Amino acid sequence: MLTSNNATLCRRNRRLARQKWGLERNHPLLAALKSLTEDLALSVSAGDVILLQGNWYVTHAGLLRIAKRNRCSGMKVQFIRELSDPAARRFGFEATVFKSKACQGFVGYGDADPSNVSVLVQGAELRVAETRAINRALRKAYGVGICSVEEIGSSAESAPSSPSSRESTKLPPQPINGNGNGYGGPRVRDRLCQLIRQHQLDASLVKSYAADFCGTKELRDATREQVENFVAHLADWAEKDRNALLCQLNSYLGTKEGAA
């Protein structure tokens, strides 16, 4: 039975999907989104589900929210040494999700190596493998039939962008007398906020990733040059492969929730 909350979410998802992905009013994908919303309460605005190459994909964040709504009892993740070769950056994990204390567990496996991840996340295969295992276990536990975006392999290379497009993602010239505080100064901070809005990124996850990228405990401790480099990196990645960037950002969800 469709509740009033789900009905509201269906309308909101439909509106946002048409705005974000340019879907026509009677597009079949909207009917599929309505079904996903009714069954799983996935939210487009929260980043629970995305449209990629004509198919809906659930995100790691969306799966975690499903588990939370259903009062998931816990999960266990184990590194599979026999399937891993750190020297070759090949990793395997086993994840088990427990829906209740009496549940015997739903098991999922995930692997990652340079051949099945985007070139933009190569070097983070360990995190990708762990996330894929968790996602598969969560999908089994809660009957999520669509694949998660983090489970798919390297996406097709983006077509070369036009010079004007590349120019639009370059940072404007920055003054050299910044003090290095406040995320690198107002212009750098404004550019970072602009990228977050433009590509609909989670600001908290971007902040965690930025601190990690800059090698500092907090982003405010980073130098101006470090923040400028991160913003340039973020702009380039978001343009070339936004889905791979989302995968990287989602790996910081535990850090975000732990800080909450």
C-alpha positions in Angstrom: 0.0 0.0 0.0 1.3 3.4 -1.0 1.7 5.6 2.1 1.3 9.4 2.0 5.0 9.8 2.7 5.9 7.5 -0.2 3.4 9.3 -2.5 5.2 12.6 -1.6 8.6 11.1 -2.3 7.3 9.6 -5.6 6.3 13.1 -6.8 9.5 14.7 -5.6 11.6 12.0 -7.3 9.7 12.3 -10.5 10.2 16.0 -10.6 13.9 15.9 -9.8 14.6 13.0 -12.2 13.0 15.0 -15.1 15.0 18.1 -14.2 18.3 16.3 -13.6 18.2 13.8 -16.5 15.9 15.5 -18.9 13.3 12.6 -18.9 10.0 13.2 -20.8 6.8 13.1 -18.8 5.8 9.6 -20.0 9.3 8.1 -20.1 9.4 4.4 -19.0 12.3 5.1 -16.6 10.0 7.2 -14.5 7.6 4.3 -14.0 10.6 2.2 -12.9 11.7 4.9 -10.5 8.1 5.1 -9.1 8.3 1.3 -8.4 11.7 1.7 -6.7 10.4 4.6 -4.6 7.4 2.6 -3.5 9.3 -0.5 -2.6 12.5 0.9 -1.2 11.8 4.6 -0.5 14.9 5.6 -2.5 15.4 9.4 -2.7 16.9 11.1 -5.8 17.7 14.3 -3.9 19.6 12.3 -1.2 21.7 10.5 -3.8 20.2 7.1 -3.1 19.6 6.3 -6.8 21.2 7.6 -10.0 20.6 7.1 -13.7 23.5 5.8 -15.7 23.5 4.7 -19.4 19.7 4.2 -19.3 19.5 2.2 -16.1 18.8 3.0 -12.5 21.5 2.2 -10.0 21.3 2.3 -6.2 24.3 3.9 -4.4 26.2 2.8 -1.3 24.6 5.7 0.6 21.1 4.5 -0.5 21.8 1.0 0.7 23.0 2.1 4.0 19.8 4.2 4.5 17.7 1.2 3.6 19.5 -0.8 6.2 19.1 1.9 8.8 15.4 2.3 8.1 15.0 -1.5 8.6 16.9 -1.5 11.8 19.8 -3.6 10.5 21.4 -5.4 13.5 24.9 -5.2 12.1 27.4 -6.4 9.5 30.8 -8.1 9.4 33.4 -7.6 6.8 36.4 -9.9 6.2 39.4 -9.5 4.0 39.9 -12.6 1.8 43.6 -13.2 1.7 43.4 -16.1 -0.8 41.8 -13.9 -3.4 44.0 -10.9 -2.9 47.4 -9.8 -4.2 48.3 -6.4 -2.7 51.4 -6.2 -5.0 49.0 -6.3 -8.0 46.4 -4.1 -6.2 43.9 -7.0 -6.3 41.6 -7.3 -3.3 38.7 -9.5 -2.2 36.3 -9.1 0.7 33.4 -11.0 2.2 30.6 -9.1 3.9 27.8 -10.5 6.0 24.7 -8.5 6.9 22.5 -9.4 9.9 19.0 -8.0 9.7 18.3 -9.0 13.3 20.0 -10.7 16.2 18.5 -14.0 15.2 19.5 -13.6 11.5 22.1 -16.1 10.3 23.3 -13.5 7.8 23.3 -12.6 4.1 26.7 -12.9 2.5 28.1 -10.9 -0.4 31.5 -10.8 -2.0 33.4 -8.0 -3.7 36.6 -7.7 -5.6 38.5 -4.9 -7.3 41.7 -4.6 -9.3 43.0 -2.1 -11.8 41.2 -3.9 -14.6 37.7 -3.4 -13.2 37.8 0.0 -11.6 37.9 3.4 -13.2 41.4 4.8 -13.9 40.5 7.7 -11.7 40.1 5.5 -8.6 43.1 3.2 -9.3 45.1 3.1 -6.1 41.8 2.8 -4.0 41.0 -0.8 -5.1 41.0 -1.9 -1.4 38.2 0.5 -0.5 36.3 -0.3 -3.7 36.4 -4.0 -3.1 35.2 -3.6 0.5 32.3 -1.3 -0.6 31.3 -3.8 -3.4 31.1 -6.7 -0.9 29.0 -4.6 1.5 26.7 -3.5 -1.3 26.1 -7.0 -2.5 25.3 -8.3 1.0 22.9 -5.4 1.6 21.1 -5.9 -1.7 20.6 -9.6 -0.8 19.4 -8.8 2.7 16.8 -6.2 1.7 15.8 -7.6 -1.7 17.2 -4.8 -3.8 17.1 -6.1 -7.4 19.0 -3.3 -9.1 22.8 -3.2 -9.1 24.7 -0.6 -7.1 26.8 1.9 -9.0 29.9 0.9 -7.0 29.7 -2.7 -8.3 29.9 -1.8 -11.9 33.3 -1.9 -13.6 35.2 0.9 -15.3 32.7 3.0 -17.3 33.3 3.8 -20.9 35.9 6.5 -21.4 34.3 9.9 -21.8 34.4 11.5 -25.1 37.1 14.2 -25.3 35.7 17.4 -24.0 35.7 20.5 -26.0 38.3 23.2 -25.3 35.6 25.5 -24.0 34.4 22.8 -21.7 37.9 22.2 -20.4 38.4 25.9 -19.9 35.3 26.1 -17.9 36.6 23.7 -15.2 39.9 25.5 -14.8 40.4 27.6 -11.7 40.5 31.3 -12.2 43.8 33.0 -11.4 44.2 33.2 -7.6 45.9 36.0 -5.6 49.2 34.9 -4.1 48.7 36.8 -0.8 46.2 34.4 0.7 46.8 33.3 4.3 46.1 29.6 3.7 43.1 29.5 6.0 39.4 29.2 5.4 39.7 26.5 2.8 42.4 28.4 0.9 40.7 31.8 0.8 37.3 33.0 -0.4 37.8 32.5 -4.1 39.0 28.9 -3.7 36.2 28.2 -1.2 33.6 29.7 -3.6 34.9 27.6 -6.4 34.6 24.4 -4.2 31.1 25.3 -3.3 30.2 25.9 -6.9 31.5 22.4 -7.9 29.5 20.8 -5.1 26.3 22.5 -6.3 27.0 21.9 -10.0 27.7 18.2 -9.7 25.3 17.6 -6.7 27.9 16.2 -4.4 27.6 15.6 -0.7 29.5 18.5 1.0 30.4 16.6 4.1 31.9 13.7 2.0 33.8 16.2 -0.2 35.2 17.8 3.0 36.4 14.4 4.3 37.9 13.5 0.9 39.6 16.9 0.7 41.3 16.5 4.1 42.5 13.1 3.1 43.7 14.4 -0.2 45.6 17.2 1.5 47.0 14.9 4.1 45.6 16.9 7.0 43.3 16.0 9.9 40.9 18.8 9.1 40.5 20.7 5.8 41.0 24.0 7.6 44.6 22.9 8.4 45.5 22.6 4.7 47.6 25.2 2.9 46.1 27.3 0.1 48.2 25.5 -2.5 46.9 22.1 -1.2 43.3 23.2 -1.4 43.8 24.7 -4.9 45.2 21.4 -6.1 42.3 19.5 -4.6 39.7 21.8 -6.2 41.4 21.4 -9.6 41.5 17.6 -9.1 37.8 17.6 -8.1 36.7 19.6 -11.1 38.6 17.4 -13.5 37.3 14.2 -12.0 33.7 15.4 -11.8 33.8 16.3 -15.5 35.5 13.1 -16.7 33.8 10.4 -14.5 31.3 11.7 -12.0 30.2 8.1 -11.1 33.7 7.1 -10.2 34.0 10.2 -8.1 30.7 9.3 -6.3 32.2 5.9 -5.6 35.2 7.5 -4.0 33.2 9.9 -1.9 30.9 7.1 -0.7 33.9 5.4 0.8 34.0 8.2 3.4 30.5 7.5 4.6 31.7 5.8 7.7 33.9 8.8 8.5 31.0 11.1 8.1 28.6 9.1 10.3 31.3 8.6 12.9 31.8 12.3 13.2 28.0 12.9 13.5 
